[in-house]
Amino acid sequence: MSKIVEANEKIAEVVVDGYKKIETGVVEGYKKIEDTVVGAYKKMEDSFVEKHLVREGETVEEAKARIKKEQEERD
């Protein structure tokens, strides 16, 4: 192979490797943000259900299941 082709292949490898590192960083950052947001939403949802929708002697999970069942019956 000529020196130009070899140099071009090395450049391509470096560019692809750099792109993969950037892509990995962005995806990992997005996943962390997503996990944080979803976790915060679930906490707020549980708190709301606990304060306003739980019946006496019922857990948050049971209340959510009951509400989901009631909603499905209406649809």
PQR file of N, CA, C, O and H, with PARSE charges and radii, in Angstrom:
ATOM      1  N   MET A   1       0.830  -1.188   0.000 -0.4000 1.5000
ATOM      2  CA  MET A   1       0.000   0.000   0.000 -0.0000 2.0000
ATOM      3  C   MET A   1       0.869   1.243   0.000  0.5500 1.7000
ATOM      4  O   MET A   1       1.999   1.249   0.487 -0.5500 1.4000
ATOM      5  N   SER A   2       0.308   2.270  -0.552 -0.4000 1.5000
ATOM      6  CA  SER A   2       1.071   3.510  -0.592 -0.0000 2.0000
ATOM      7  C   SER A   2       0.971   4.202   0.762  0.5500 1.7000
ATOM      8  O   SER A   2       0.106   3.890   1.581 -0.5500 1.4000
ATOM      9  H   SER A   2      -0.611   2.265  -0.947  0.4000 1.0000
ATOM     10  N   LYS A   3       1.870   5.141   0.970 -0.4000 1.5000
ATOM     11  CA  LYS A   3       1.909   5.883   2.230 -0.0000 2.0000
ATOM     12  C   LYS A   3       0.635   6.716   2.417  0.5500 1.7000
ATOM     13  O   LYS A   3       0.168   6.901   3.540 -0.5500 1.4000
ATOM     14  H   LYS A   3       2.572   5.394   0.304  0.4000 1.0000
ATOM     15  N   ILE A   4       0.090   7.204   1.331 -0.4000 1.5000
ATOM     16  CA  ILE A   4      -1.121   8.017   1.406 -0.0000 2.0000
ATOM     17  C   ILE A   4      -2.295   7.166   1.890  0.5500 1.7000
ATOM     18  O   ILE A   4      -3.072   7.604   2.739 -0.5500 1.4000
ATOM     19  H   ILE A   4       0.470   7.054   0.418  0.4000 1.0000
ATOM     20  N   VAL A   5      -2.422   5.973   1.363 -0.4000 1.5000
ATOM     21  CA  VAL A   5      -3.517   5.086   1.769 -0.0000 2.0000
ATOM     22  C   VAL A   5      -3.362   4.706   3.243  0.5500 1.7000
ATOM     23  O   VAL A   5      -4.341   4.698   3.988 -0.5500 1.4000
ATOM     24  H   VAL A   5      -1.791   5.618   0.674  0.4000 1.0000
ATOM     25  N   GLU A   6      -2.137   4.392   3.662 -0.4000 1.5000
ATOM     26  CA  GLU A   6      -1.887   4.033   5.056 -0.0000 2.0000
ATOM     27  C   GLU A   6      -2.203   5.208   5.988  0.5500 1.7000
ATOM     28  O   GLU A   6      -2.819   5.026   7.038 -0.5500 1.4000
ATOM     29  H   GLU A   6      -1.341   4.398   3.056  0.4000 1.0000
ATOM     30  N   ALA A   7      -1.785   6.390   5.604 -0.4000 1.5000
ATOM     31  CA  ALA A   7      -2.053   7.576   6.411 -0.0000 2.0000
ATOM     32  C   ALA A   7      -3.558   7.833   6.491  0.5500 1.7000
ATOM     33  O   ALA A   7      -4.082   8.193   7.544 -0.5500 1.4000
ATOM     34  H   ALA A   7      -1.285   6.538   4.751  0.4000 1.0000
ATOM     35  N   ASN A   8      -4.227   7.647   5.388 -0.4000 1.5000
ATOM     36  CA  ASN A   8      -5.672   7.842   5.352 -0.0000 2.0000
ATOM     37  C   ASN A   8      -6.380   6.845   6.275  0.5500 1.7000
ATOM     38  O   ASN A   8      -7.324   7.215   6.973 -0.5500 1.4000
ATOM     39  H   ASN A   8      -3.801   7.354   4.532  0.4000 1.0000
ATOM     40  N   GLU A   9      -5.940   5.604   6.284 -0.4000 1.5000
ATOM     41  CA  GLU A   9      -6.534   4.586   7.153 -0.0000 2.0000
ATOM     42  C   GLU A   9      -6.300   4.917   8.626  0.5500 1.7000
ATOM     43  O   GLU A   9      -7.193   4.720   9.450 -0.5500 1.4000
ATOM     44  H   GLU A   9      -5.173   5.303   5.716  0.4000 1.0000
ATOM     45  N   LYS A  10      -5.119   5.413   8.964 -0.4000 1.5000
ATOM     46  CA  LYS A  10      -4.821   5.795  10.345 -0.0000 2.0000
ATOM     47  C   LYS A  10      -5.710   6.962  10.780  0.5500 1.7000
ATOM     48  O   LYS A  10      -6.236   6.980  11.893 -0.5500 1.4000
ATOM     49  H   LYS A  10      -4.393   5.573   8.294  0.4000 1.0000
ATOM     50  N   ILE A  11      -5.863   7.923   9.887 -0.4000 1.5000
ATOM     51  CA  ILE A  11      -6.730   9.068  10.189 -0.0000 2.0000
ATOM     52  C   ILE A  11      -8.164   8.594  10.401  0.5500 1.7000
ATOM     53  O   ILE A  11      -8.840   9.035  11.331 -0.5500 1.4000
ATOM     54  H   ILE A  11      -5.436   7.909   8.983  0.4000 1.0000
ATOM     55  N   ALA A  12      -8.620   7.702   9.545 -0.4000 1.5000
ATOM     56  CA  ALA A  12      -9.984   7.176   9.665 -0.0000 2.0000
ATOM     57  C   ALA A  12     -10.170   6.457  10.996  0.5500 1.7000
ATOM     58  O   ALA A  12     -11.204   6.626  11.642 -0.5500 1.4000
ATOM     59  H   ALA A  12      -8.071   7.344   8.790  0.4000 1.0000
ATOM     60  N   GLU A  13      -9.194   5.662  11.419 -0.4000 1.5000
ATOM     61  CA  GLU A  13      -9.278   4.951  12.695 -0.0000 2.0000
ATOM     62  C   GLU A  13      -9.370   5.930  13.865  0.5500 1.7000
ATOM     63  O   GLU A  13     -10.173   5.744  14.779 -0.5500 1.4000
ATOM     64  H   GLU A  13      -8.354   5.524  10.894  0.4000 1.0000
ATOM     65  N   VAL A  14      -8.548   6.962  13.827 -0.4000 1.5000
ATOM     66  CA  VAL A  14      -8.550   7.955  14.906 -0.0000 2.0000
ATOM     67  C   VAL A  14      -9.888   8.697  14.953  0.5500 1.7000
ATOM     68  O   VAL A  14     -10.430   8.932  16.033 -0.5500 1.4000
ATOM     69  H   VAL A  14      -7.896   7.113  13.084  0.4000 1.0000
ATOM     70  N   VAL A  15     -10.410   9.058  13.806 -0.4000 1.5000
ATOM     71  CA  VAL A  15     -11.682   9.772  13.747 -0.0000 2.0000
ATOM     72  C   VAL A  15     -12.818   8.892  14.270  0.5500 1.7000
ATOM     73  O   VAL A  15     -13.646   9.341  15.063 -0.5500 1.4000
ATOM     74  H   VAL A  15      -9.970   8.867  12.929  0.4000 1.0000
ATOM     75  N   VAL A  16     -12.849   7.651  13.825 -0.4000 1.5000
ATOM     76  CA  VAL A  16     -13.903   6.736  14.273 -0.0000 2.0000
ATOM     77  C   VAL A  16     -13.786   6.484  15.768  0.5500 1.7000
ATOM     78  O   VAL A  16     -14.801   6.466  16.464 -0.5500 1.4000
ATOM     79  H   VAL A  16     -12.176   7.286  13.181  0.4000 1.0000
ATOM     80  N   ASP A  17     -12.582   6.290  16.277 -0.4000 1.5000
ATOM     81  CA  ASP A  17     -12.378   6.076  17.706 -0.0000 2.0000
ATOM     82  C   ASP A  17     -12.837   7.301  18.503  0.5500 1.7000
ATOM     83  O   ASP A  17     -13.496   7.162  19.533 -0.5500 1.4000
ATOM     84  H   ASP A  17     -11.757   6.304  15.712  0.4000 1.0000
ATOM     85  N   GLY A  18     -12.494   8.472  18.035 -0.4000 1.5000
ATOM     86  CA  GLY A  18     -12.926   9.705  18.701 -0.0000 2.0000
ATOM     87  C   GLY A  18     -14.436   9.849  18.694  0.5500 1.7000
ATOM     88  O   GLY A  18     -15.032  10.241  19.697 -0.5500 1.4000
ATOM     89  H   GLY A  18     -11.958   8.584  17.198  0.4000 1.0000
ATOM     90  N   TYR A  19     -15.047   9.537  17.577 -0.4000 1.5000
ATOM     91  CA  TYR A  19     -16.509   9.608  17.477 -0.0000 2.0000
ATOM     92  C   TYR A  19     -17.161   8.647  18.462  0.5500 1.7000
ATOM     93  O   TYR A  19     -18.128   9.007  19.134 -0.5500 1.4000
ATOM     94  H   TYR A  19     -14.563   9.218  16.763  0.4000 1.0000
ATOM     95  N   LYS A  20     -16.637   7.426  18.552 -0.4000 1.5000
ATOM     96  CA  LYS A  20     -17.208   6.432  19.463 -0.0000 2.0000
ATOM     97  C   LYS A  20     -17.105   6.891  20.913  0.5500 1.7000
ATOM     98  O   LYS A  20     -18.029   6.672  21.697 -0.5500 1.4000
ATOM     99  H   LYS A  20     -15.852   7.133  18.006  0.4000 1.0000
ATOM    100  N   LYS A  21     -15.983   7.529  21.281 -0.4000 1.5000
ATOM    101  CA  LYS A  21     -15.821   8.029  22.646 -0.0000 2.0000
ATOM    102  C   LYS A  21     -16.835   9.132  22.944  0.5500 1.7000
ATOM    103  O   LYS A  21     -17.430   9.168  24.021 -0.5500 1.4000
ATOM    104  H   LYS A  21     -15.233   7.707  20.644  0.4000 1.0000
ATOM    105  N   ILE A  22     -17.022  10.022  21.986 -0.4000 1.5000
ATOM    106  CA  ILE A  22     -18.001  11.105  22.153 -0.0000 2.0000
ATOM    107  C   ILE A  22     -19.405  10.519  22.260  0.5500 1.7000
ATOM    108  O   ILE A  22     -20.179  10.910  23.134 -0.5500 1.4000
ATOM    109  H   ILE A  22     -16.538   9.994  21.111  0.4000 1.0000
ATOM    110  N   GLU A  23     -19.729   9.596  21.387 -0.4000 1.5000
ATOM    111  CA  GLU A  23     -21.047   8.963  21.394 -0.0000 2.0000
ATOM    112  C   GLU A  23     -21.315   8.268  22.733  0.5500 1.7000
ATOM    113  O   GLU A  23     -22.399   8.407  23.299 -0.5500 1.4000
ATOM    114  H   GLU A  23     -19.100   9.279  20.677  0.4000 1.0000
ATOM    115  N   THR A  24     -20.346   7.534  23.229 -0.4000 1.5000
ATOM    116  CA  THR A  24     -20.483   6.838  24.508 -0.0000 2.0000
ATOM    117  C   THR A  24     -20.713   7.838  25.635  0.5500 1.7000
ATOM    118  O   THR A  24     -21.576   7.622  26.486 -0.5500 1.4000
ATOM    119  H   THR A  24     -19.466   7.421  22.769  0.4000 1.0000
ATOM    120  N   GLY A  25     -19.963   8.911  25.651 -0.4000 1.5000
ATOM    121  CA  GLY A  25     -20.122   9.931  26.678 -0.0000 2.0000
ATOM    122  C   GLY A  25     -21.487  10.579  26.653  0.5500 1.7000
ATOM    123  O   GLY A  25     -22.103  10.795  27.697 -0.5500 1.4000
ATOM    124  H   GLY A  25     -19.262   9.087  24.960  0.4000 1.0000
ATOM    125  N   VAL A  26     -21.956  10.887  25.461 -0.4000 1.5000
ATOM    126  CA  VAL A  26     -23.270  11.524  25.321 -0.0000 2.0000
ATOM    127  C   VAL A  26     -24.374  10.564  25.756  0.5500 1.7000
ATOM    128  O   VAL A  26     -25.284  10.961  26.484 -0.5500 1.4000
ATOM    129  H   VAL A  26     -21.456  10.712  24.613  0.4000 1.0000
ATOM    130  N   VAL A  27     -24.308   9.326  25.325 -0.4000 1.5000
ATOM    131  CA  VAL A  27     -25.339   8.340  25.676 -0.0000 2.0000
ATOM    132  C   VAL A  27     -25.343   8.089  27.182  0.5500 1.7000
ATOM    133  O   VAL A  27     -26.409   8.025  27.794 -0.5500 1.4000
ATOM    134  H   VAL A  27     -23.569   9.004  24.734  0.4000 1.0000
ATOM    135  N   GLU A  28     -24.171   7.947  27.782 -0.4000 1.5000
ATOM    136  CA  GLU A  28     -24.099   7.725  29.228 -0.0000 2.0000
ATOM    137  C   GLU A  28     -24.657   8.936  29.988  0.5500 1.7000
ATOM    138  O   GLU A  28     -25.376   8.775  30.975 -0.5500 1.4000
ATOM    139  H   GLU A  28     -23.304   8.000  27.285  0.4000 1.0000
ATOM    140  N   GLY A  29     -24.328  10.132  29.529 -0.4000 1.5000
ATOM    141  CA  GLY A  29     -24.856  11.344  30.153 -0.0000 2.0000
ATOM    142  C   GLY A  29     -26.365  11.409  30.048  0.5500 1.7000
ATOM    143  O   GLY A  29     -27.038  11.764  31.016 -0.5500 1.4000
ATOM    144  H   GLY A  29     -23.745  10.263  28.728  0.4000 1.0000
ATOM    145  N   TYR A  30     -26.904  11.074  28.894 -0.4000 1.5000
ATOM    146  CA  TYR A  30     -28.349  11.081  28.693 -0.0000 2.0000
ATOM    147  C   TYR A  30     -29.018  10.072  29.625  0.5500 1.7000
ATOM    148  O   TYR A  30     -30.042  10.371  30.238 -0.5500 1.4000
ATOM    149  H   TYR A  30     -26.358  10.786  28.108  0.4000 1.0000
ATOM    150  N   LYS A  31     -28.438   8.880  29.729 -0.4000 1.5000
ATOM    151  CA  LYS A  31     -29.026   7.842  30.584 -0.0000 2.0000
ATOM    152  C   LYS A  31     -29.050   8.281  32.046  0.5500 1.7000
ATOM    153  O   LYS A  31     -30.022   8.016  32.753 -0.5500 1.4000
ATOM    154  H   LYS A  31     -27.606   8.636  29.231  0.4000 1.0000
ATOM    155  N   LYS A  32     -27.997   8.946  32.503 -0.4000 1.5000
ATOM    156  CA  LYS A  32     -27.963   9.439  33.879 -0.0000 2.0000
ATOM    157  C   LYS A  32     -29.058  10.479  34.104  0.5500 1.7000
ATOM    158  O   LYS A  32     -29.755  10.446  35.118 -0.5500 1.4000
ATOM    159  H   LYS A  32     -27.207   9.162  31.928  0.4000 1.0000
ATOM    160  N   ILE A  33     -29.203  11.392  33.159 -0.4000 1.5000
ATOM    161  CA  ILE A  33     -30.248  12.418  33.268 -0.0000 2.0000
ATOM    162  C   ILE A  33     -31.628  11.767  33.263  0.5500 1.7000
ATOM    163  O   ILE A  33     -32.491  12.118  34.068 -0.5500 1.4000
ATOM    164  H   ILE A  33     -28.637  11.418  32.336  0.4000 1.0000
ATOM    165  N   GLU A  34     -31.824  10.831  32.364 -0.4000 1.5000
ATOM    166  CA  GLU A  34     -33.105  10.144  32.264 -0.0000 2.0000
ATOM    167  C   GLU A  34     -33.432   9.406  33.560  0.5500 1.7000
ATOM    168  O   GLU A  34     -34.556   9.492  34.056 -0.5500 1.4000
ATOM    169  H   GLU A  34     -31.123  10.546  31.710  0.4000 1.0000
ATOM    170  N   ASP A  35     -32.459   8.682  34.111 -0.4000 1.5000
ATOM    171  CA  ASP A  35     -32.671   7.958  35.367 -0.0000 2.0000
ATOM    172  C   ASP A  35     -33.024   8.916  36.499  0.5500 1.7000
ATOM    173  O   ASP A  35     -33.900   8.619  37.311 -0.5500 1.4000
ATOM    174  H   ASP A  35     -31.546   8.612  33.709  0.4000 1.0000
ATOM    175  N   THR A  36     -32.356  10.053  36.557 -0.4000 1.5000
ATOM    176  CA  THR A  36     -32.625  11.039  37.598 -0.0000 2.0000
ATOM    177  C   THR A  36     -34.034  11.606  37.464  0.5500 1.7000
ATOM    178  O   THR A  36     -34.759  11.720  38.452 -0.5500 1.4000
ATOM    179  H   THR A  36     -31.645  10.294  35.897  0.4000 1.0000
ATOM    180  N   VAL A  37     -34.417  11.957  36.256 -0.4000 1.5000
ATOM    181  CA  VAL A  37     -35.738  12.538  36.016 -0.0000 2.0000
ATOM    182  C   VAL A  37     -36.834  11.511  36.310  0.5500 1.7000
ATOM    183  O   VAL A  37     -37.820  11.830  36.974 -0.5500 1.4000
ATOM    184  H   VAL A  37     -33.829  11.865  35.452  0.4000 1.0000
ATOM    185  N   VAL A  38     -36.670  10.306  35.829 -0.4000 1.5000
ATOM    186  CA  VAL A  38     -37.676   9.265  36.056 -0.0000 2.0000
ATOM    187  C   VAL A  38     -37.779   8.951  37.546  0.5500 1.7000
ATOM    188  O   VAL A  38     -38.880   8.774  38.068 -0.5500 1.4000
ATOM    189  H   VAL A  38     -35.869  10.047  35.289  0.4000 1.0000
ATOM    190  N   GLY A  39     -36.652   8.882  38.225 -0.4000 1.5000
ATOM    191  CA  GLY A  39     -36.662   8.628  39.658 -0.0000 2.0000
ATOM    192  C   GLY A  39     -37.387   9.722  40.427  0.5500 1.7000
ATOM    193  O   GLY A  39     -38.166   9.437  41.336 -0.5500 1.4000
ATOM    194  H   GLY A  39     -35.758   9.026  37.801  0.4000 1.0000
ATOM    195  N   ALA A  40     -37.130  10.973  40.063 -0.4000 1.5000
ATOM    196  CA  ALA A  40     -37.796  12.098  40.722 -0.0000 2.0000
ATOM    197  C   ALA A  40     -39.298  12.070  40.447  0.5500 1.7000
ATOM    198  O   ALA A  40     -40.097  12.349  41.341 -0.5500 1.4000
ATOM    199  H   ALA A  40     -36.497  11.205  39.325  0.4000 1.0000
ATOM    200  N   TYR A  41     -39.681  11.737  39.224 -0.4000 1.5000
ATOM    201  CA  TYR A  41     -41.106  11.656  38.889 -0.0000 2.0000
ATOM    202  C   TYR A  41     -41.791  10.573  39.718  0.5500 1.7000
ATOM    203  O   TYR A  41     -42.880  10.790  40.250 -0.5500 1.4000
ATOM    204  H   TYR A  41     -39.031  11.510  38.499  0.4000 1.0000
ATOM    205  N   LYS A  42     -41.160   9.420  39.825 -0.4000 1.5000
ATOM    206  CA  LYS A  42     -41.763   8.323  40.587 -0.0000 2.0000
ATOM    207  C   LYS A  42     -41.931   8.699  42.060  0.5500 1.7000
ATOM    208  O   LYS A  42     -42.928   8.336  42.685 -0.5500 1.4000
ATOM    209  H   LYS A  42     -40.276   9.245  39.393  0.4000 1.0000
ATOM    210  N   LYS A  43     -40.955   9.427  42.616 -0.4000 1.5000
ATOM    211  CA  LYS A  43     -41.077   9.881  43.999 -0.0000 2.0000
ATOM    212  C   LYS A  43     -42.277  10.820  44.148  0.5500 1.7000
ATOM    213  O   LYS A  43     -43.058  10.695  45.091 -0.5500 1.4000
ATOM    214  H   LYS A  43     -40.146   9.722  42.108  0.4000 1.0000
ATOM    215  N   MET A  44     -42.414  11.756  43.215 -0.4000 1.5000
ATOM    216  CA  MET A  44     -43.533  12.700  43.266 -0.0000 2.0000
ATOM    217  C   MET A  44     -44.864  11.960  43.109  0.5500 1.7000
ATOM    218  O   MET A  44     -45.831  12.249  43.812 -0.5500 1.4000
ATOM    219  H   MET A  44     -41.779  11.858  42.449  0.4000 1.0000
ATOM    220  N   GLU A  45     -44.899  11.012  42.185 -0.4000 1.5000
ATOM    221  CA  GLU A  45     -46.118  10.239  41.950 -0.0000 2.0000
ATOM    222  C   GLU A  45     -46.507   9.457  43.203  0.5500 1.7000
ATOM    223  O   GLU A  45     -47.667   9.469  43.613 -0.5500 1.4000
ATOM    224  H   GLU A  45     -44.112  10.777  41.613  0.4000 1.0000
ATOM    225  N   ASP A  46     -45.535   8.780  43.806 -0.4000 1.5000
ATOM    226  CA  ASP A  46     -45.803   8.012  45.026 -0.0000 2.0000
ATOM    227  C   ASP A  46     -46.290   8.916  46.151  0.5500 1.7000
ATOM    228  O   ASP A  46     -47.205   8.560  46.893 -0.5500 1.4000
ATOM    229  H   ASP A  46     -44.593   8.770  43.472  0.4000 1.0000
ATOM    230  N   SER A  47     -45.676  10.077  46.271 -0.4000 1.5000
ATOM    231  CA  SER A  47     -46.067  11.026  47.311 -0.0000 2.0000
ATOM    232  C   SER A  47     -47.504  11.495  47.102  0.5500 1.7000
ATOM    233  O   SER A  47     -48.281  11.566  48.055 -0.5500 1.4000
ATOM    234  H   SER A  47     -44.932  10.366  45.669  0.4000 1.0000
ATOM    235  N   PHE A  48     -47.854  11.812  45.871 -0.4000 1.5000
ATOM    236  CA  PHE A  48     -49.219  12.254  45.563 -0.0000 2.0000
ATOM    237  C   PHE A  48     -50.222  11.150  45.872  0.5500 1.7000
ATOM    238  O   PHE A  48     -51.245  11.388  46.515 -0.5500 1.4000
ATOM    239  H   PHE A  48     -47.223  11.754  45.097  0.4000 1.0000
ATOM    240  N   VAL A  49     -49.921   9.945  45.412 -0.4000 1.5000
ATOM    241  CA  VAL A  49     -50.830   8.822  45.653 -0.0000 2.0000
ATOM    242  C   VAL A  49     -50.987   8.593  47.154  0.5500 1.7000
ATOM    243  O   VAL A  49     -52.095   8.377  47.643 -0.5500 1.4000
ATOM    244  H   VAL A  49     -49.090   9.751  44.890  0.4000 1.0000
ATOM    245  N   GLU A  50     -49.881   8.643  47.873 -0.4000 1.5000
ATOM    246  CA  GLU A  50     -49.925   8.416  49.317 -0.0000 2.0000
ATOM    247  C   GLU A  50     -50.771   9.470  50.028  0.5500 1.7000
ATOM    248  O   GLU A  50     -51.535   9.140  50.934 -0.5500 1.4000
ATOM    249  H   GLU A  50     -48.980   8.819  47.475  0.4000 1.0000
ATOM    250  N   LYS A  51     -50.642  10.724  49.629 -0.4000 1.5000
ATOM    251  CA  LYS A  51     -51.363  11.814  50.303 -0.0000 2.0000
ATOM    252  C   LYS A  51     -52.830  11.886  49.923  0.5500 1.7000
ATOM    253  O   LYS A  51     -53.667  12.210  50.766 -0.5500 1.4000
ATOM    254  H   LYS A  51     -50.021  10.992  48.892  0.4000 1.0000
ATOM    255  N   HIS A  52     -53.161  11.591  48.669 -0.4000 1.5000
ATOM    256  CA  HIS A  52     -54.499  11.892  48.181 -0.0000 2.0000
ATOM    257  C   HIS A  52     -55.341  10.689  47.753  0.5500 1.7000
ATOM    258  O   HIS A  52     -56.566  10.798  47.694 -0.5500 1.4000
ATOM    259  H   HIS A  52     -52.481  11.328  47.984  0.4000 1.0000
ATOM    260  N   LEU A  53     -54.727   9.560  47.457 -0.4000 1.5000
ATOM    261  CA  LEU A  53     -55.498   8.477  46.843 -0.0000 2.0000
ATOM    262  C   LEU A  53     -55.495   7.162  47.619  0.5500 1.7000
ATOM    263  O   LEU A  53     -56.298   6.277  47.322 -0.5500 1.4000
ATOM    264  H   LEU A  53     -53.732   9.472  47.505  0.4000 1.0000
ATOM    265  N   VAL A  54     -54.628   7.016  48.587 -0.4000 1.5000
ATOM    266  CA  VAL A  54     -54.549   5.768  49.347 -0.0000 2.0000
ATOM    267  C   VAL A  54     -55.739   5.690  50.298  0.5500 1.7000
ATOM    268  O   VAL A  54     -56.071   6.652  50.991 -0.5500 1.4000
ATOM    269  H   VAL A  54     -53.976   7.735  48.829  0.4000 1.0000
ATOM    270  N   ARG A  55     -56.360   4.533  50.309 -0.4000 1.5000
ATOM    271  CA  ARG A  55     -57.449   4.287  51.253 -0.0000 2.0000
ATOM    272  C   ARG A  55     -56.859   3.693  52.528  0.5500 1.7000
ATOM    273  O   ARG A  55     -55.723   3.219  52.525 -0.5500 1.4000
ATOM    274  H   ARG A  55     -56.090   3.752  49.745  0.4000 1.0000
ATOM    275  N   GLU A  56     -57.605   3.715  53.586 -0.4000 1.5000
ATOM    276  CA  GLU A  56     -57.112   3.234  54.878 -0.0000 2.0000
ATOM    277  C   GLU A  56     -56.680   1.773  54.773  0.5500 1.7000
ATOM    278  O   GLU A  56     -57.423   0.924  54.281 -0.5500 1.4000
ATOM    279  H   GLU A  56     -58.528   4.100  53.589  0.4000 1.0000
ATOM    280  N   GLY A  57     -55.459   1.497  55.248 -0.4000 1.5000
ATOM    281  CA  GLY A  57     -54.924   0.140  55.237 -0.0000 2.0000
ATOM    282  C   GLY A  57     -54.353  -0.291  53.890  0.5500 1.7000
ATOM    283  O   GLY A  57     -53.990  -1.456  53.726 -0.5500 1.4000
ATOM    284  H   GLY A  57     -54.856   2.187  55.648  0.4000 1.0000
ATOM    285  N   GLU A  58     -54.266   0.603  52.944 -0.4000 1.5000
ATOM    286  CA  GLU A  58     -53.812   0.294  51.591 -0.0000 2.0000
ATOM    287  C   GLU A  58     -52.411   0.869  51.385  0.5500 1.7000
ATOM    288  O   GLU A  58     -52.123   1.984  51.821 -0.5500 1.4000
ATOM    289  H   GLU A  58     -54.560   1.549  53.077  0.4000 1.0000
ATOM    290  N   THR A  59     -51.551   0.113  50.725 -0.4000 1.5000
ATOM    291  CA  THR A  59     -50.217   0.625  50.404 -0.0000 2.0000
ATOM    292  C   THR A  59     -50.282   1.460  49.132  0.5500 1.7000
ATOM    293  O   THR A  59     -51.287   1.451  48.420 -0.5500 1.4000
ATOM    294  H   THR A  59     -51.785  -0.793  50.371  0.4000 1.0000
ATOM    295  N   VAL A  60     -49.212   2.173  48.858 -0.4000 1.5000
ATOM    296  CA  VAL A  60     -49.140   2.980  47.636 -0.0000 2.0000
ATOM    297  C   VAL A  60     -49.263   2.082  46.410  0.5500 1.7000
ATOM    298  O   VAL A  60     -49.977   2.410  45.462 -0.5500 1.4000
ATOM    299  H   VAL A  60     -48.396   2.180  49.437  0.4000 1.0000
ATOM    300  N   GLU A  61     -48.566   0.953  46.431 -0.4000 1.5000
ATOM    301  CA  GLU A  61     -48.609   0.027  45.288 -0.0000 2.0000
ATOM    302  C   GLU A  61     -50.015  -0.522  45.078  0.5500 1.7000
ATOM    303  O   GLU A  61     -50.478  -0.643  43.944 -0.5500 1.4000
ATOM    304  H   GLU A  61     -47.986   0.686  47.200  0.4000 1.0000
ATOM    305  N   GLU A  62     -50.698  -0.855  46.185 -0.4000 1.5000
ATOM    306  CA  GLU A  62     -52.068  -1.353  46.073 -0.0000 2.0000
ATOM    307  C   GLU A  62     -52.994  -0.267  45.533  0.5500 1.7000
ATOM    308  O   GLU A  62     -53.876  -0.545  44.721 -0.5500 1.4000
ATOM    309  H   GLU A  62     -50.322  -0.756  47.106  0.4000 1.0000
ATOM    310  N   ALA A  63     -52.793   0.963  45.983 -0.4000 1.5000
ATOM    311  CA  ALA A  63     -53.609   2.073  45.492 -0.0000 2.0000
ATOM    312  C   ALA A  63     -53.392   2.278  43.995  0.5500 1.7000
ATOM    313  O   ALA A  63     -54.350   2.486  43.250 -0.5500 1.4000
ATOM    314  H   ALA A  63     -52.077   1.189  46.642  0.4000 1.0000
ATOM    315  N   LYS A  64     -52.152   2.220  43.558 -0.4000 1.5000
ATOM    316  CA  LYS A  64     -51.866   2.379  42.122 -0.0000 2.0000
ATOM    317  C   LYS A  64     -52.537   1.273  41.316  0.5500 1.7000
ATOM    318  O   LYS A  64     -53.111   1.530  40.258 -0.5500 1.4000
ATOM    319  H   LYS A  64     -51.374   2.051  44.163  0.4000 1.0000
ATOM    320  N   ALA A  65     -52.462   0.033  41.822 -0.4000 1.5000
ATOM    321  CA  ALA A  65     -53.085  -1.100  41.127 -0.0000 2.0000
ATOM    322  C   ALA A  65     -54.604  -0.917  41.072  0.5500 1.7000
ATOM    323  O   ALA A  65     -55.228  -1.170  40.041 -0.5500 1.4000
ATOM    324  H   ALA A  65     -51.996  -0.176  42.682  0.4000 1.0000
ATOM    325  N   ARG A  66     -55.189  -0.481  42.180 -0.4000 1.5000
ATOM    326  CA  ARG A  66     -56.636  -0.255  42.232 -0.0000 2.0000
ATOM    327  C   ARG A  66     -57.039   0.830  41.240  0.5500 1.7000
ATOM    328  O   ARG A  66     -58.011   0.668  40.502 -0.5500 1.4000
ATOM    329  H   ARG A  66     -54.682  -0.276  43.017  0.4000 1.0000
ATOM    330  N   ILE A  67     -56.304   1.926  41.221 -0.4000 1.5000
ATOM    331  CA  ILE A  67     -56.614   3.041  40.318 -0.0000 2.0000
ATOM    332  C   ILE A  67     -56.489   2.602  38.861  0.5500 1.7000
ATOM    333  O   ILE A  67     -57.324   2.946  38.024 -0.5500 1.4000
ATOM    334  H   ILE A  67     -55.515   2.058  41.820  0.4000 1.0000
ATOM    335  N   LYS A  68     -55.443   1.844  38.571 -0.4000 1.5000
ATOM    336  CA  LYS A  68     -55.238   1.352  37.206 -0.0000 2.0000
ATOM    337  C   LYS A  68     -56.393   0.448  36.783  0.5500 1.7000
ATOM    338  O   LYS A  68     -56.893   0.544  35.662 -0.5500 1.4000
ATOM    339  H   LYS A  68     -54.764   1.565  39.251  0.4000 1.0000
ATOM    340  N   LYS A  69     -56.811  -0.431  37.695 -0.4000 1.5000
ATOM    341  CA  LYS A  69     -57.922  -1.338  37.400 -0.0000 2.0000
ATOM    342  C   LYS A  69     -59.206  -0.548  37.170  0.5500 1.7000
ATOM    343  O   LYS A  69     -59.950  -0.837  36.234 -0.5500 1.4000
ATOM    344  H   LYS A  69     -56.406  -0.510  38.605  0.4000 1.0000
ATOM    345  N   GLU A  70     -59.474   0.452  38.020 -0.4000 1.5000
ATOM    346  CA  GLU A  70     -60.669   1.271  37.860 -0.0000 2.0000
ATOM    347  C   GLU A  70     -60.662   2.018  36.531  0.5500 1.7000
ATOM    348  O   GLU A  70     -61.694   2.159  35.876 -0.5500 1.4000
ATOM    349  H   GLU A  70     -58.869   0.687  38.781  0.4000 1.0000
ATOM    350  N   GLN A  71     -59.492   2.487  36.150 -0.4000 1.5000
ATOM    351  CA  GLN A  71     -59.367   3.231  34.896 -0.0000 2.0000
ATOM    352  C   GLN A  71     -59.612   2.300  33.699  0.5500 1.7000
ATOM    353  O   GLN A  71     -60.271   2.677  32.731 -0.5500 1.4000
ATOM    354  H   GLN A  71     -58.653   2.372  36.682  0.4000 1.0000
ATOM    355  N   GLU A  72     -59.074   1.090  33.784 -0.4000 1.5000
ATOM    356  CA  GLU A  72     -59.273   0.120  32.692 -0.0000 2.0000
ATOM    357  C   GLU A  72     -60.744  -0.266  32.557  0.5500 1.7000
ATOM    358  O   GLU A  72     -61.244  -0.468  31.451 -0.5500 1.4000
ATOM    359  H   GLU A  72     -58.538   0.783  34.570  0.4000 1.0000
ATOM    360  N   GLU A  73     -61.427  -0.363  33.692 -0.4000 1.5000
ATOM    361  CA  GLU A  73     -62.850  -0.713  33.655 -0.0000 2.0000
ATOM    362  C   GLU A  73     -63.676   0.394  32.994  0.5500 1.7000
ATOM    363  O   GLU A  73     -64.680   0.112  32.339 -0.5500 1.4000
ATOM    364  H   GLU A  73     -61.021  -0.199  34.591  0.4000 1.0000
ATOM    365  N   ARG A  74     -63.257   1.652  33.165 -0.4000 1.5000
ATOM    366  CA  ARG A  74     -63.972   2.778  32.563 -0.0000 2.0000
ATOM    367  C   ARG A  74     -63.740   2.846  31.060  0.5500 1.7000
ATOM    368  O   ARG A  74     -64.616   3.280  30.311 -0.5500 1.4000
ATOM    369  H   ARG A  74     -62.442   1.881  33.697  0.4000 1.0000
ATOM    370  N   ASP A  75     -62.569   2.419  30.622 -0.4000 1.5000
ATOM    371  CA  ASP A  75     -62.235   2.508  29.191 -0.0000 2.0000
ATOM    372  C   ASP A  75     -62.890   1.401  28.458  0.5500 1.7000
ATOM    373  O   ASP A  75     -62.739   1.291  27.242 -0.5500 1.4000
ATOM    374  H   ASP A  75     -61.858   2.066  31.230  0.4000 1.0000
TER
END
